[in-house]
Amino acid sequence: MPADPRWPVATGSPVPASTATGAWVAGVINGQVVLDEHDVAPDGSFAIVVRRHAQGIAYGSHLWLVPLGGRGRPRRLTNGPVRDTRPRIRSDSRAVAFRRVRRDDGGHVRRLMVLDLDPRGRATDQPWAVTEGRVWVAELEWSPDGRRLAFTEEVDPPRFLIEGPTDRRRPTVATAGQAPGPLGRRIRRIDWRYDELGHVDRWEHLFLVTSRPGARRRQLTRGDWGVAGIAWAPDGTSVAFAADPRRDADLRPRTSIWRVPTRGRGEPIEVLALGGNVYSPAFSPDGRWLAAVGVVDADALDDVSPELVVGPADGSAPAWPLAPTLDRPIGAWHDTDLNGWMKSGQTTPVWAGTEVIVALVSDRGRTVPWRFPIDPATGRATGAPGPLVGGSDAEAGCWTVRVDRTGRVTTLGTLGVRAQELMAVEPPVGRRGRGAGRFSTLTTEGSAWQAGLPTPIVARLDVPGAGGPIETWVASPPRGGRRALPAIVDVHGGPLGAWAPTPSLEVLLLVARGYRVVLPNIRGSATYGRDWIRPQLGDWGGVDAADVHAALDHVVALGLADPDRLGVLGLSYGGFMVHWLIGTSDRFRAAVSENGVANQVSAWANSDTGPEYCRTSLLGDPFTPEGVEKLWRQSPLRNVTAIRTPLLMLQAEADRRCPPADNEQLFIALRLLGREVEYVLYPDEYHVYATTGRPDRRIDRMTRMLEWFDRHLRD
């Protein structure tokens, strides 16, 4: 993509005349399709992707089979009013296991399902349930021989619930026709809540089951802690997982990798631990090594990126980083909602034989698969890692990665302005595939809906800043040219996020409405290295705000933005920045904040991750006057009397990350000051409801945003 001073001038579809209407927004959001997850058959003959789309006021997602090697067209495997997710293909490619939520279950049951396939990948019958009853399956993996399934499931006893009377002569009285609920919660730890989960009343533990109908499952782990990131040993005798069973794990979380035998009654043993969290274990094909992703230093702050580490699978020696000087995070750390967000990016490293590990690496807002060469005898690196693709294909935002037995690497990812599709790396990774390759796109389903929108012109600018060049994306209408347009600066979340070359849905709609959108990766953004993050730690509203202003000043100086018609937009930390910028500047005519931060003092305890978040970002704490002053110094509420920019505040009512109680303080203060402010609460929605929320609420949110900017930025 071009950088300043060259500026693309293109022709294309005109801006739709009706883009301000809710009907137009509804058409876009209801028509959006996202390919969320994928797995690949071990023999490389096909992949299975999860295709998500709106179904009324809910979402449906189904499994689709994509033949590889030019062997046919994609075909649907499952259907109906269901959410089918997390596909895992058996080692013989003759079955796929997955997780199913039925609409009539009210979203409270996640069953483990299996669909049998014939040699051509066609379903031989209807899917059958491995688990029945009121279960909540989270993760699942086939054993290497394909005879068993390991899965995690919520278990009793409840952690905090106070159960009501069970005596039939004194039943708990239900209200409004609802079933009796618990009397309350007795809370003795600070990890009782988490965004997207609500109350964490039950832990998820590890189970085994034989893959046949009616098989009896066996629980392998138990205790006041949970299991995540499961991986089978190649010989099938044990399963590795991430957990933190320490009694004080709620105060200072630090997951490590454990291993439990699959036969007998052996207890889990710790086999890989670092100073910080480590997760996503993966065994080498010979079972000798474990690869994982984690933070080596015990007291690491937000400027330290998670690394790819390797250690002996039996825990006989400490693990070590495979590329200690990389200074880039392992996993998908870029920001665009065109990759879904219904499922977190799959960051598990994948072994491509015994001499290569493939993992996603995020660098400067892009995420692509990298190759890490390794000595199978020592577990040490045998050369420098490097990306598997180059050139224009490096402008991708990959979300998942898989490697089949042939060495072919497949990924779901965005590319340029295109939404997420299934892609393969050509040529395949292997001993001879050491150079940068290219992507071949294998599907069209994930981005076909974009044909109804004008294609934005996205240009990259290197903006001069006090800390160095600020990489900034500028998205423009296809016929915007170089004239000054009403412009909106959009600040990403995190602050450890980073805008990608692929704009988010809100950017596509704003551009279609005729706005120019400025997307700066300011100091504090991840994927640019430690030196770009560290100056922002403990200085929210300092160097980061200066970089936002620098990016806007540059775009205005180029004649691309009208200085009298500027808006600002942001979610989460981006919402904090909206509040801060309008409290310290009068350059904006309109602002929209979403699930932001107003008072760091109260957010320290109100947020589900507040104390640890504040520690690693050096925001402060309430234990000393100096710590409280530090929190208050970085709180937009302290500047409330200076806010005169019209502000629309959008808030998910069930958000545990940036809860309503924080932002309501700013809203109430602005109302008492007589300022123009609106506060919109969306019930039952979590932090990233803009992408994962009910379709009708996403439509309302986007329509209100467009109309707010139209009201204040249009002549």
C-alpha positions in Angstrom: 0.0 0.0 0.0 1.3 3.4 -0.9 2.9 5.7 1.7 3.1 9.5 1.9 3.7 11.6 -0.3 2.1 9.5 -3.0 -1.6 9.5 -2.6 -3.9 7.3 -4.7 -6.7 8.9 -6.6 -9.2 6.3 -7.8 -12.7 6.1 -9.2 -15.2 3.5 -8.1 -18.7 3.1 -6.8 -20.3 6.4 -5.7 -21.1 6.9 -2.0 -24.6 5.4 -1.5 -27.2 8.1 -1.0 -29.0 6.2 1.8 -26.1 5.3 4.0 -27.4 7.3 6.9 -30.5 5.1 7.2 -30.8 2.1 9.6 -32.1 0.0 6.7 -28.8 0.4 4.8 -26.8 -0.5 7.9 -29.0 -3.4 8.6 -28.5 -4.7 5.1 -24.7 -4.7 5.6 -24.6 -6.2 9.0 -27.3 -8.9 8.3 -25.5 -9.7 5.1 -22.0 -10.0 6.7 -20.4 -13.5 6.7 -17.4 -14.3 8.8 -15.2 -17.4 8.6 -14.2 -17.7 12.2 -12.2 -21.0 12.6 -10.7 -23.8 10.6 -9.0 -27.1 10.8 -7.3 -29.2 8.1 -7.4 -32.9 7.4 -4.1 -34.5 8.3 -3.8 -35.9 4.8 -4.2 -32.4 3.3 -7.3 -33.4 1.3 -9.7 -30.8 2.8 -10.2 -28.2 5.4 -13.3 -27.4 7.5 -14.2 -23.8 8.2 -16.8 -22.3 10.5 -19.1 -19.9 8.6 -21.0 -17.4 10.8 -23.9 -15.2 9.8 -26.9 -13.4 11.2 -30.1 -15.4 11.7 -32.7 -12.8 12.9 -31.6 -11.4 16.2 -29.1 -14.2 16.8 -26.2 -15.9 15.0 -26.0 -19.2 13.3 -22.7 -20.9 12.4 -22.2 -24.1 10.4 -19.4 -26.3 9.2 -18.3 -26.1 5.6 -15.9 -28.5 3.9 -13.3 -26.9 1.6 -11.6 -29.3 -0.8 -7.8 -28.6 -1.2 -5.7 -29.1 -4.3 -8.5 -28.0 -6.7 -10.7 -31.0 -5.9 -14.1 -29.3 -6.0 -16.2 -26.5 -4.5 -16.9 -25.9 -0.8 -20.0 -27.7 0.6 -22.0 -27.4 3.7 -21.8 -30.1 6.3 -24.2 -28.9 9.1 -27.3 -26.7 9.1 -30.2 -25.6 11.2 -30.8 -23.1 14.1 -27.4 -23.9 15.7 -24.0 -22.5 16.5 -21.5 -25.2 15.4 -17.9 -24.2 16.4 -14.4 -25.5 17.1 -14.1 -28.2 14.4 -11.4 -30.9 14.9 -10.8 -33.5 12.2 -9.8 -37.0 13.2 -6.4 -38.4 12.3 -7.9 -40.7 9.6 -9.9 -37.7 8.1 -13.1 -39.8 8.5 -14.8 -37.8 11.2 -15.0 -34.3 12.6 -15.8 -33.4 16.2 -17.2 -30.0 17.1 -19.1 -28.0 19.6 -22.9 -27.3 19.2 -25.3 -24.8 20.8 -28.9 -25.2 19.8 -31.2 -22.2 19.7 -33.8 -24.0 21.7 -31.3 -24.6 24.5 -31.2 -20.9 25.1 -27.4 -20.9 24.7 -26.9 -22.7 28.0 -25.7 -26.1 26.6 -22.6 -26.8 24.6 -22.6 -30.4 23.4 -19.7 -32.3 22.0 -20.8 -33.7 18.6 -19.2 -36.0 16.0 -20.0 -36.1 12.2 -18.8 -39.2 10.4 -17.4 -38.7 6.9 -16.8 -41.0 3.9 -13.5 -41.1 2.0 -14.5 -38.1 -0.1 -15.4 -36.0 2.9 -19.1 -36.4 2.6 -21.3 -36.8 5.7 -22.5 -40.4 6.1 -25.3 -39.5 8.5 -26.5 -36.8 10.9 -24.1 -35.6 13.6 -24.4 -37.5 16.9 -23.9 -36.3 20.4 -21.0 -37.5 22.5 -22.2 -35.6 25.6 -25.8 -35.2 26.7 -27.6 -33.2 29.4 -26.8 -29.7 30.8 -23.2 -29.7 29.7 -20.9 -26.8 28.8 -18.0 -28.1 26.6 -15.3 -25.6 26.0 -12.3 -27.2 24.2 -11.9 -30.6 22.4 -9.1 -32.6 20.8 -8.9 -36.1 19.2 -6.4 -38.6 20.5 -3.6 -39.4 18.0 -5.2 -42.8 17.2 -8.7 -41.2 16.8 -10.4 -43.5 19.3 -10.9 -41.0 22.1 -11.7 -37.3 22.7 -10.2 -35.1 25.3 -12.4 -32.1 26.2 -13.0 -29.5 28.9 -16.3 -29.1 30.6 -17.7 -27.0 33.4 -18.0 -29.0 36.6 -19.6 -29.0 40.0 -19.3 -28.1 42.8 -20.1 -24.4 42.2 -17.3 -22.1 43.4 -19.4 -19.4 45.0 -23.1 -20.2 44.7 -25.2 -20.5 47.8 -27.8 -23.2 47.0 -31.4 -22.8 48.0 -33.4 -25.4 50.0 -33.9 -28.8 48.3 -36.5 -30.2 50.7 -39.7 -30.7 48.7 -41.8 -29.5 51.6 -40.0 -26.2 51.6 -39.2 -25.4 47.9 -37.4 -22.3 46.8 -40.1 -19.9 45.4 -39.6 -19.0 41.8 -40.5 -15.5 40.6 -42.2 -14.5 37.4 -42.5 -18.1 36.3 -38.7 -18.7 36.3 -37.0 -21.7 37.8 -35.5 -21.1 41.3 -32.0 -19.6 41.2 -29.2 -19.6 43.8 -29.7 -17.7 47.1 -26.5 -15.7 46.4 -22.7 -16.0 46.0 -20.2 -16.2 48.8 -17.1 -14.7 47.2 -13.6 -15.3 48.7 -11.5 -14.7 45.5 -11.2 -11.8 43.1 -11.6 -14.0 40.0 -15.4 -14.5 40.3 -16.2 -12.6 37.1 -14.8 -12.3 33.6 -16.0 -10.5 30.5 -17.9 -12.7 28.0 -18.5 -15.2 30.8 -20.2 -13.2 33.5 -19.9 -14.9 36.8 -17.3 -17.7 36.8 -19.3 -20.0 39.0 -17.7 -23.3 37.8 -14.3 -24.3 36.6 -13.6 -26.1 33.4 -11.8 -29.5 33.9 -10.4 -32.1 31.6 -12.4 -35.2 30.6 -11.8 -38.2 28.3 -14.5 -40.1 26.4 -14.4 -42.9 23.8 -15.8 -41.7 20.5 -18.9 -43.8 20.3 -22.6 -43.0 21.3 -23.4 -43.4 24.9 -19.8 -43.8 26.0 -19.0 -43.0 29.6 -16.7 -40.0 30.2 -13.9 -40.0 32.7 -12.7 -36.9 34.6 -8.9 -36.4 34.6 -8.5 -33.2 36.6 -10.3 -31.6 39.6 -9.8 -28.8 42.0 -10.3 -25.1 42.6 -8.7 -24.1 39.3 -9.4 -24.5 35.6 -7.9 -26.1 32.5 -7.3 -24.6 29.0 -5.3 -25.2 25.9 -5.3 -29.0 25.8 -2.8 -31.0 23.6 -2.3 -34.8 23.3 1.1 -36.4 23.5 1.9 -38.2 20.3 1.8 -41.7 22.0 -1.7 -40.9 23.5 -0.5 -41.7 27.0 -1.0 -38.1 28.4 -2.6 -34.7 27.7 -0.9 -31.4 28.4 -2.8 -28.2 29.4 -2.4 -24.8 30.8 -3.5 -24.1 34.4 -2.7 -22.2 37.5 -3.6 -24.3 40.6 -1.9 -22.0 43.2 -4.1 -21.0 46.1 -3.4 -17.3 45.4 -3.7 -17.5 41.6 -6.5 -14.9 41.6 -4.1 -12.3 43.0 -1.2 -12.7 40.6 -2.2 -15.0 37.7 0.6 -17.2 36.3 -0.4 -20.2 34.3 2.1 -23.0 33.6 1.9 -26.2 31.5 0.9 -29.5 33.2 0.7 -33.0 32.0 -1.7 -35.7 33.2 -1.8 -39.4 32.2 -4.8 -40.7 30.2 -4.7 -44.2 31.8 -4.8 -45.0 35.5 -5.2 -42.4 38.2 -2.1 -40.4 38.0 -2.0 -36.8 39.2 -1.0 -33.8 36.9 2.6 -32.8 37.0 4.0 -29.4 36.0 6.3 -29.7 33.0 6.8 -26.2 31.7 6.8 -23.0 33.8 8.0 -19.4 33.1 8.2 -16.3 35.2 4.9 -15.1 33.6 1.9 -16.8 32.0 2.6 -19.6 29.5 -0.2 -21.2 27.4 -1.0 -23.1 24.1 1.2 -26.2 24.5 2.1 -28.3 21.4 4.1 -31.6 21.5 6.8 -32.3 18.9 5.9 -35.3 16.6 8.4 -37.5 18.5 7.0 -36.4 21.9 10.4 -35.2 23.1 9.7 -31.4 23.2 6.9 -29.1 24.2 6.4 -25.7 22.5 4.3 -23.0 24.0 3.7 -19.3 24.1 4.5 -17.3 27.2 6.3 -14.5 29.0 9.7 -15.5 30.4 10.2 -12.7 33.0 8.3 -12.9 36.3 7.8 -9.1 36.7 7.3 -8.3 33.0 5.3 -5.3 32.1 3.2 -4.6 29.0 6.2 -3.8 26.9 7.3 -7.4 26.9 5.9 -9.5 24.1 4.9 -13.2 24.6 7.5 -15.5 23.1 7.7 -18.9 21.5 9.4 -21.2 24.1 10.5 -24.8 24.0 11.3 -27.3 26.8 11.6 -31.0 27.5 8.1 -32.6 27.5 8.9 -34.4 30.7 9.8 -31.2 32.5 13.3 -32.3 33.2 14.8 -28.9 32.4 13.6 -25.3 32.3 12.2 -24.0 29.0 13.9 -21.4 26.8 12.8 -18.9 24.2 13.4 -20.0 20.6 13.9 -16.4 19.3 14.8 -14.2 22.3 15.6 -11.1 20.3 12.5 -11.2 18.1 10.7 -8.4 20.1 7.4 -9.2 18.4 4.3 -11.0 20.0 3.4 -14.5 19.0 -0.2 -14.7 18.0 -2.8 -12.4 16.4 -2.3 -9.0 17.9 -3.8 -6.9 15.1 -7.1 -5.0 15.2 -9.8 -5.5 12.6 -13.2 -7.0 13.3 -13.3 -8.5 9.7 -11.7 -11.5 11.3 -14.7 -12.1 13.5 -13.7 -12.0 17.2 -16.3 -14.6 17.9 -13.4 -16.9 18.5 -10.0 -15.8 19.8 -7.1 -16.1 17.3 -5.7 -19.6 17.5 -2.1 -19.0 18.6 -1.0 -22.6 19.3 2.4 -23.2 17.7 2.3 -26.0 15.1 5.1 -28.5 14.4 5.8 -29.0 10.7 7.8 -32.2 11.3 10.5 -32.3 13.9 12.7 -29.5 12.5 10.3 -26.6 12.0 7.7 -24.9 14.2 5.1 -22.6 12.5 3.5 -19.8 14.5 1.7 -16.6 13.9 3.8 -13.5 14.5 2.4 -9.9 14.6 4.7 -7.3 13.2 3.7 -3.6 12.7 0.0 -4.4 12.6 0.3 -7.3 10.3 0.1 -11.0 11.3 1.4 -13.8 9.1 2.8 -17.4 9.7 6.5 -17.5 10.5 8.9 -20.4 10.3 11.1 -21.3 13.3 13.9 -23.8 12.5 14.7 -26.1 15.4 17.2 -28.9 16.1 15.2 -32.0 17.0 18.1 -33.3 19.2 18.6 -30.3 21.4 15.4 -28.3 21.0 17.5 -25.2 20.2 17.1 -22.8 17.2 19.2 -23.7 14.1 18.7 -20.4 12.4 16.8 -17.1 12.4 13.0 -17.3 12.1 11.2 -15.6 9.2 7.9 -15.0 7.6 6.5 -17.5 5.2 5.1 -14.8 2.9 6.5 -11.6 1.5 5.6 -8.7 -0.7 2.0 -7.6 -0.8 0.9 -10.8 0.9 2.7 -9.6 4.1 -0.2 -7.0 4.4 -2.3 -9.8 6.0 -4.0 -10.3 9.3 -4.0 -14.0 9.9 -6.1 -15.4 12.7 -5.6 -19.2 12.6 -2.8 -21.5 11.4 -2.7 -25.2 10.6 -0.1 -27.5 9.0 -1.0 -30.9 7.5 1.3 -33.9 7.0 2.3 -32.7 3.5 3.7 -29.5 5.0 1.0 -27.2 3.6 0.3 -24.2 5.8 -3.3 -23.0 5.9 -4.6 -19.9 7.6 -7.8 -17.8 8.0 -6.9 -14.2 7.4 -7.6 -10.8 6.0 -5.6 -9.5 3.1 -5.5 -5.8 2.0 -9.1 -4.5 2.5 -10.6 -8.0 2.0 -12.3 -9.7 4.9 -11.2 -13.0 6.2 -10.8 -16.0 3.9 -9.1 -19.4 4.0 -5.7 -19.1 2.4 -2.7 -21.5 1.9 0.9 -20.6 1.8 2.6 -21.4 -1.5 5.1 -23.1 -1.7 4.5 -25.4 1.3 6.8 -25.1 4.2 9.6 -27.7 4.3 13.3 -28.1 4.1 13.4 -26.4 0.7 10.7 -23.8 1.5 12.9 -21.4 3.4 12.2 -18.3 1.3 9.1 -16.0 1.5 6.2 -17.4 -0.4 2.8 -16.2 -1.2 -0.9 -16.8 -0.3 -3.4 -18.6 -2.5 -7.0 -17.8 -1.5 -9.1 -20.9 -1.3 -12.6 -19.4 -0.5 -14.7 -16.4 -1.4 -17.5 -16.8 1.2 -16.0 -14.7 3.8 -15.7 -11.5 1.8 -18.4 -11.7 -0.9 -20.7 -9.5 1.1 -18.2 -6.6 0.7 -19.3 -6.3 -3.0 -22.2 -4.1 -1.8 -19.9 -1.5 -0.3 -17.6 1.0 -2.0 -14.1 -0.2 -1.8 -12.1 2.2 0.4 -8.8 3.6 -0.6 -6.4 2.8 2.2 -3.0 4.5 2.3 -0.2 4.3 4.7 1.5 7.4 6.1 4.7 7.6 8.2 3.7 10.6 10.3 6.6 12.5 12.0 6.2 12.2 15.8 8.2 13.1 18.9 9.0 9.4 19.5 9.6 8.5 15.8 7.5 7.9 12.7 3.9 7.0 13.6 2.6 4.4 11.1 -0.9 5.6 10.2 -3.6 4.2 8.0 -5.9 6.6 6.2 -9.1 5.1 4.7 -10.9 7.3 2.1 -13.9 7.1 -0.1 -13.0 5.8 -3.6 -13.7 9.2 -5.1 -12.4 11.3 -2.2 -9.2 12.4 -4.0 -7.0 14.8 -2.2 -9.6 17.3 -1.2 -10.3 18.0 2.5 -13.1 15.9 3.8 -14.7 15.6 7.2 -12.4 13.3 9.1 -12.6 11.0 12.1 -9.7 9.7 14.0 -10.3 6.1 15.3 -8.2 5.0 18.3 -7.7 1.3 18.8 -8.1 -0.6 22.0 -5.6 -2.2 24.3 -3.6 0.0 24.4 -1.8 -3.1 23.2 -3.7 -3.2 20.0 -2.6 -2.2 16.5 -4.6 -1.2 13.4 -4.1 -3.5 10.5 -4.1 -2.8 6.8 -7.6 -4.2 6.7 -10.1 -1.6 8.2 -12.9 -2.6 10.5 -16.5 -2.7 9.6 -17.2 0.7 11.2 -14.5 2.2 9.0 -16.0 0.7 5.9 -19.4 2.2 6.8 -17.9 5.6 7.7 -16.0 5.8 4.4 -19.1 4.8 2.5 -20.8 7.7 4.2 -18.1 10.0 2.8 -15.8 10.4 5.8 -12.0 10.0 5.8 -10.9 7.9 8.7 -7.5 8.3 10.3 -6.1 5.2 12.1 -2.8 5.9 13.9 -0.7 3.2 15.6 0.4 5.5 18.4 3.0 4.8 21.1 1.7 2.0 23.2 0.6 0.0 20.2 1.8 -3.6 20.2 3.7 -5.2 17.3 6.2 -2.3 17.0 8.6 -3.5 19.7 9.4 -2.8 23.3 10.7 0.7 22.7 7.4 1.8 21.1 5.4 0.6 24.1 7.5 1.6 27.1 7.1 5.4 26.9 3.3 5.1 27.2 3.4 2.9 30.3 2.1 4.9 33.2 1.5 7.9 30.9 -2.0 7.5 29.5 -3.0 10.7 28.0 0.6 11.8 27.5 2.8 10.6 24.6 -0.2 8.6 23.2 -2.4 11.7 23.0 0.5 13.7 21.5 0.8 11.0 18.7 -3.0 11.3 18.0 -2.7 15.0 17.5 0.5 14.6 15.4 -1.3 12.2 13.1 -4.3 14.6 12.7 -2.0 17.6 12.2 -0.2 15.7 9.4 -3.4 14.7 7.6 -4.8 18.3 7.9 -1.5 19.7 6.6 -1.7 17.4 3.5 -5.1 18.9 2.8 -6.9 15.7 3.3 -9.0 16.6 6.4 -11.1 19.6 7.1 -9.8 21.0 10.4 -13.2 22.4 11.2 -15.0 19.0 10.8 -13.0 16.6 12.9 -14.5 13.7 14.9 -13.0 11.1 17.3 -14.0 7.6 17.9 -12.7 4.7 20.1 -13.5 1.5 21.9 -12.1 0.4 25.3 -8.7 2.1 25.7 -9.8 4.0 22.5 -12.8 5.1 24.5 -10.5 6.4 27.2 -8.6 8.3 24.6 -11.8 9.9 23.3 -12.7 11.1 26.8 -9.1 12.4 27.3 -8.8 14.2 24.0 -12.1 16.1 24.3 -11.2 17.0 27.9 -7.8 18.4 26.9 -8.6 19.8 23.4 -11.4 21.7 21.7 -10.5 20.7 18.1 -13.2 18.0 17.7 -16.8 18.8 16.8 -18.2 15.4 17.7 -17.0 12.3 19.7 -18.2 8.8 20.1 -16.8 6.7 23.0 -17.6 3.0 23.5 -17.0 1.0 26.6 -14.3 3.4 27.6 -12.6 4.5 30.8 -13.4 7.6 32.8 -12.1 7.1 36.3 -9.0 4.9 36.8 -9.4 5.0 40.6 -12.7 3.1 40.5 -11.8 1.0 37.4 -8.8 -0.5 39.3 -11.3 -2.6 41.2 -14.4 -2.5 39.0 -12.7 -4.1 36.0 -12.5 -7.9 35.9 -8.7 -7.7 35.3 -8.1 -4.3 37.0 -5.4 -4.9 39.6 -3.1 -7.0 37.3 -3.9 -4.8 34.3 -2.9 -1.7 36.3 0.3 -3.4 37.5 1.6 -4.3 34.1 0.6 -1.0 32.5 2.0 1.1 35.5 -1.3 2.9 35.9 -1.1 3.0 39.7 -2.9 1.5 42.7 -4.9 2.6 45.7 -2.5 1.5 48.4 -0.6 4.8 48.7 -1.4 8.5 48.1 1.1 8.4 45.3 -0.6 5.4 43.7 -4.0 7.0 43.9 -2.7 10.3 42.5 -1.2 8.4 39.6 -4.5 6.7 38.8 -6.4 10.0 39.1 -3.8 11.9 36.9 -4.7 9.4 34.1 -8.5 9.7 34.6 -10.5 11.7 32.0 -13.0 12.5 34.8 -10.6 15.0 36.2 -10.9 17.1 33.0 -14.7 16.9 32.8 -15.3 20.6 33.3 -13.3 21.3 30.1 -15.4 19.0 27.9 -17.6 20.8 25.5 -17.5 18.5 22.5 -20.8 16.7 21.9 -20.3 13.1 23.2 -22.2 9.9 22.4 -21.4 7.2 24.9 -22.1 3.6 23.9 -22.0 1.0 26.6 -22.5 -2.8 26.9 -24.4 -3.3 30.1 -22.8 -6.7 30.9 -19.3 -5.4 30.2 -16.9 -6.6 32.9 -13.8 -5.2 31.4 -14.9 -1.5 31.2 -18.1 -1.6 33.3 -21.0 0.9 33.1 -20.3 2.2 36.6 -17.1 3.8 35.4 -18.5 5.6 32.4 -21.7 6.6 34.1 -19.6 8.9 36.4 -18.6 10.9 33.3 -22.1 10.9 31.9 -23.7 12.2 35.1 -21.0 14.9 35.5 -21.6 16.1 32.0 -25.3 16.2 32.4 -24.9 18.3 35.6 -22.7 20.6 33.7 -25.3 21.0 31.0 -23.1 19.6 28.2 -24.4 17.8 25.1 -24.1 14.1 25.9 -26.1 10.9 25.3 -25.6 7.5 27.0 -26.9 4.3 25.3 -26.9 1.1 27.3 -27.2 -2.3 25.5 -28.4 -5.0 27.9 -26.8 -8.5 28.1 -23.9 -7.4 25.9 -20.1 -7.7 26.7 -17.0 -5.7 25.9 -16.7 -6.3 22.2 -20.5 -6.4 21.4 -19.8 -4.2 18.4 -18.7 -7.4 16.7 -20.1 -10.2 18.9 -23.4 -8.6 20.0 -26.9 -9.3 18.8 -27.2 -8.2 15.2 -30.1 -5.8 15.9 -28.0 -4.1 18.6 -25.0 -3.9 16.3 -27.2 -2.3 13.7 -28.6 0.2 16.3 -25.0 1.0 17.5 -23.7 1.7 14.0 -26.7 3.7 12.9 -26.5 6.0 16.0 -22.7 6.5 15.4 -23.3 7.5 11.8 -26.2 9.8 12.6 -24.2 11.4 15.5 -21.3 12.3 13.2 -23.7 13.4 10.4 -25.4 15.8 12.8 -22.3 17.5 14.0 -19.8 17.2 11.1 -22.0 17.8 8.0 -22.6 21.3 6.8 
